[in-house]
Amino acid sequence: MREKNRSTREYIDLANKVHEIAGHYNIPLIIDDRIDVAMAVKSEGVHLGQSDMPIKVARKILGNDFIIGATTKTVPQAEEAYEQGADYCGVGAIYPTTTKVKTVITSPQTLSEICSAVPIPVNAIGGLNKNNLSVLEGIKISGICVVSAIMHSENPKRETEILLDLARKLVC
């Protein structure tokens, strides 16, 4: 769950509601950037960017049972995230995306190198949609992260089904 423009109180209120729904479907709730919100709602995890709290500090605070993901754009960043205790890496943006103001593109080659460099799951993120997922073919990703393709779709349910089908064919 990513909320950049809400107050902490609003974020916690919404996260509690989302967590209840996610729990009904046995889906872990991962809070973006904010370990305080993750702890307050007792979510299953947190995803941290390069300018957020260091993974090793978050791991110390949250413990080993908490899922911690890390945004990485280079092999050294991915290796550092793994060494500090990250459970997975989100790598990208593969394409420009509307969910970030400033997008730094990560090439499919770098994504592939990251997948080979760390023994934790690596998920591709950034501007991915049903028309461009083929760029990921042959790369040993664990999954994809998609927001805009679903949220801007006229039929989000159908778009999600299509993306799931395409992703299942890509994931090694």
Summary of the structure (lengths in Angstrom):
residues: 172
radius of gyration: 15.8
end to end distance: 25.3
largest distance: 43.2
contacts: 514
relative contact order: 0.10
helix: 43%
strand: 15%
